[in-house]
C-alpha cells in the first residue's frame, strides 16, 4: 500500500521516488479514513533535511505492508537554519505549534546536531519539551532518535546524557534482550548504525522504569521503551540510515577537521568498511593528521570507499518499524480512536490543500 505525504506542493523531491505513472495520485476519501497518521518532527540540520525525509519515507514504505501510512512534516521554528533551510521548511512543513492542536497516531522525532554542552541550553529546547509533553498525552506511540532520545529521558525522568571520549560511529552488533512485541520476528543478534557523541547508560534508564530491548557490547544500549500514556520508543542508533549515510557523515566530519572547524580528526567508522577500504581510509587519515590543510579534502576517496558497502541493517530495521506500525494500528482499533479527519484534526480539506500525494510501495 502507498505511503501518503501531506504536502501542498507537487514539486517535493519525494514525488520522484514514485513508480512511473503513479506520482501525484490523490487518496480517495475512503482510503484516507483508514490511514495511520504519523508526524515527522525533522530537527536535522539543513544538509540532512531531504535525506532524512527520504530515509524515513523509504523505511515506512518498506515496513507498511497492507497498512496505509500518511506522513506529515513538522519543524520547530527555533531550530537554527540557513536562509535556504528556512525557505524549505516554510514550503513543505508545518510548525510544531500546529502539531499540538492536532491529532496524530504517532510521531517520529529526529535527532539534531548538538550545539550546546547542556541540552536545556539548545535553542529549540522549549519547543521540543512542548512536543514531548503533547506526544505523551495525545499519541499512541512516539519514536525518538539519537539526540531526541537524550532529550526525552532528560525531560521525562531527569536522566542525564554522558559525553563519550570519542564519537561512537560505525555499524555495531546488537543483542535482543526481550521478546517485546516491537522485537517480533527480529533476529537474536543484528547490526545497526550509530553516530553520536553522547550516550545514556543502561543503569540510569533501567532505574527509571525503561525496558531495554536491544544493546551492544561496544555501543551500549540501542533500543529501549517506556509505557506512558503513549508508548515511548527510543533509538540511540539509526535504523533508518541508508547504505552510504555513515560514509557521508564521516566525510563531513573530516572536512570540518581539515578546514579547522573541529580539532578532533574523526575516527574511522567501525564494522562498516571492508579491509581494502579501511586501508585506503587509514592512509588518508594519516596524511590529514600530518599535513592538515583544507585543500586535501578534495582528495577524499569517497568513490573508492563506497564501492563495496553493504546495508546489513535494513531487514531488522524494517521489521522493527513494521512492528511499531502494527502496534499503533492495533491500539487504535482497541481504543476506537477517532479518525484524524474528525474532531480536533488540524488537516485542512482537499479543496484548501490540494489533496494528499500518494506514492506507491517500492520497498
N, C-alpha and C positions, 0 to 999 in steps of 0.2 A: 504494500500500500504506500501511497505517497507521503512525503513529509511536506506540509504546507508551511509557507513562510509568510508571516503577516507584515507586509511592507506595502508602501504606497506606490512605489515606482517599479517599472518594468526593466530598469537598467541595472538592477543589482547583480553583482557578479555571480551569485548562485544560480541565476537563470541559465547560464551557460553550462551548468552541470546536468541539466535535464536531458534525457534521451531525445534524439531528434524527433520533432513533431509534437512533443508533449509540453514544451516550455510554455509558461504563462497560462496554462489551463486553470480555470476557476473552479473551486469546490462548490458543489451544489449545497443548498441549504440542508438537505438530509445528511450528506457526508459531514458537513461542518458540525452538526449536532452531536456527532459521535467522536469528535476529536479529543485527544488528550492535549490540554493547553499547557505548554512548557515555556517559561520565560528564561531567556539567556541574559544575565546581567554581565556584560562583557567589560571587564576592567583592564584588559590588556593594553599595553602601550600602542601607539598609532601603527607602528610597523607590523604588529601582530593582530590587529583588529580583523582583517579579512581572513587571514589564515585560521584564526580561532573560530570564526563563523563556519568556515569550510570544514574544519576538523570535527566540530561537534555536529554539524549537519550530517556529514558522512557517517559518523558513528551512530547517531539516532536513526538514520536511514537504514543502516545495516542491521540495527537491533529491532526495529519496529515490527517486522513480520506483518501480520494482518492488522496491527493497530494503526490508526491514523493519528499522527502527531502534528500539532500546529505550533510552530516556533515563533516566539515574539522576542524582539530585540529591545533591551533596555540599557541605558547608560546613566552613571552617576555624574551629574554635571560638575561636581568638584574634582573629578579625575583630571589631572593635568594633561592637556592636549595641545598639539600644534594647530595652526590655522587650518591645515588640511584635515586633521582629526576632528576638529570641532565641526567643520562643514560636513564631513562624512557622517558623523552620528546625528547631526541635525537632519540629514536627508533620510536616514534609514532606521533611526532609533527613537524610542520614546524615553522620557525621563523617568527615573525611579519614583518621582513624585506622582506620576500616573499609575505606576505599578501598585502603590499602596492603597489606591482607591478602586482597584480592580479585583479580578477573580481568576486565579490560575490553579491548575492541579499540582504543578511542581515548578521549581526554579533550579537553574544551574548558575552558580556564582563562580566566576573565574578568579584566578589569582591576579596579581599585579606586580610590577617591578618595585621592590622595596626602595623607598626614598628616605625614610626616617628610621632611626635606630629603635624607636618605640612605635608600635602600631597605632597607638592612640594619638600620635603626632602626625599621622598621614593626613593629607588634605581632605581625603574622602571619608575619614573615619565616621563622622556623624551620619553621613548618608548611608554608609554600609551598616551601621547599627540599626538604622531605621528599616533597611531591607531585611536584616536578620530577624528583628522583632516581628515584622509583618509576616515573614515566611513561617515563623514558628506557629503563629495563630491561624494562618489562612491557606496553607498549602498542605497537601497530603504528604509530600516529601520534598526536601531541599538538599541539593547536592553541591558541595563546596570543594574547590580545588586549590591546592598549594597555599599561597598566602591567605586566601579566603578561609582556609581551614584554620590557620593560626588565629585569624581574627574571630572566627566563630567560637572557638573554645575559650578564647580570652574573654569575650563579651558574655558568653553564657555561663561560664564556670570559673573564670579567673585563672585559667591555665596559661602560663607564660610560655612563649616560644624560647628556644635556646639557639644562639648563633653557633654555626658549625666552624671548625677550624679551617675547612676548605669547602668549596662548593660541592655538594652531592650531585654528581651528574653522571648518567650512564643508564644502562638497562640492567636491572637487578632482579635476581630470583626472589619471588615472594612465596611464602608458605601459607596455605589456607589454614586458619586456626579454628574454624567453627563451621557448622552446617546451616548457617543463617540463610533465609530464602534468597538473599542477594547473591549468594555463592552457589546456588543450584546449578549443577552441570558445569561448574568451573573446575579445572584440574586442581589436584592437591598442591602442585607447585607450578608456577608460571612466571613470566618475566614482564616487568612494567618499567617504562622510562621514569626517571626522576631528574629534576633540575632545580635545585633550591639551595639557599644559603643558610636556612634555619630549619629547625625541627621542633615538633612537640614529642615528648617522651612517653613511652607506654605506661610507666608507673603513674605519671601525673594524670593522664586521661582515665586510666582504669579506676583510680581512686575517686573520680567524679562520676562514675556510672557509665562510662563509654564501653562498648564491646568492640574489641579488636577482631577484625575479620581476616586480615592478611598482614604479614610482616616479613621483614627481610633481615638476615643476619648482618648484612652490610649497610643497608639503608634505613633500618629501623621500621617503625610502624608505617604502613601504607594506608589501607582502608579501615575505617572504624565508624561506628554508628552510635546514635543515642536516640531513643524514642521519647520525644516530647509530644506535644500535640501534633506536630509534624515529625516524621522520621528524618533526622538529620544524618546525611551520609557524607563522609569526609574522605578525600584522597590527597595524601601528601605527594603522590606521584601524578603522572599524566597519561592515563589510559587512552586519551583522545589523540595523542601525538601521531603525526604521520611519520613515514619512514625516515625522512630527512630532517625532521624537526630539531633533533639534538645536534645534527651537523650545522644547521643554520644558527642555532644558539651558540655553539662553540665558536663558529666563525665570527659572530657578532662580538663575543667576549674578547677574542684575540684582536680584533680590530680596535677595540677600546684600549687594550693594553698597548698596542703599537703606537697609537695616537696620544698616549699619555693620559687618557681619561680614567684609567684604572691602573693601580700599581701592582696588581696581582696578575701574573701570567696564568691563564686558565689551564687547569689540569685536563688531561685527555679523558673523555667520557669512558667509563669502564663498561666492559661487556657489550660494546656497541660495534666497534670496528673489527675487521679481520686482521690477521697478523701483518700482512703486507701494508695495509692502510695505517696501522699503528706505527710501523717503522717509518713510513713517509711523514706522518704527523710528528713523531718524536724528533726527527731531523729538523723539521720546520720549527718546532718549538725551541729546540736548542739554539738555532740561529736567531730566533726572535729574542731570546734572553741575552745572547752575547752581542748582538748588533741591532738593538731596538730602534726602529725608525718607521714612520708612517708608510713610506714607500714600499716596504717589504710586504705589506698587506696584499698588494696586487699579485704576489706570487702564491697566495694561499691556494693549496691544491684541491679545491672543492670538487672538481670533476673526478679526479682520481679517487678521492675518498668516498664518493657517492656510488661508485660502480657496483660494489658487491654488498651494499647494505641490505639487511633483511628485516622485515617487520614481523617479529615473533610474538608481539603482544596483541595484535588485532583481534584474534579469535577470543581469548579470555575477556578482553575489554568489551567486545560485542555481547558476550554472554552476560556480563555483569550489568551492562546498560539494558539489555533485554529484560533481565530480572527486575531491574528498577522500574521500567515501564509497566511490566506486568503487575508489580506490586501496586503502582498508582492506579492502574485500571481496576484491579480487584477491590481496592479500598474505596474507590469512587462508587463502584457498584454496591458495595456493602453499606456505605453511608448514604446511598441515594443522593449523592451530591448534585445540586442544581447545575444545569449546564452553564457553561461560561458565557453563553449568549443571552442569559436572562439575569434579572436582578441587578447586581452591582457590577456587571461586566463593563469594562472600560472600552470594549471594542465597538467601533462605530459601524453603522450599517454599510452594506456594499455600495449603496448609492453615494456615500460620502468618501469611502476609502478605495474604491476601485477593485474590491474583491481580494481574495487570497490567491497567491501564486502557488500552484501545485507542482511538485517535482516528482518524477517517477522514481521508484525504488531501483537503486543501481548498486547496492552493496553486495 
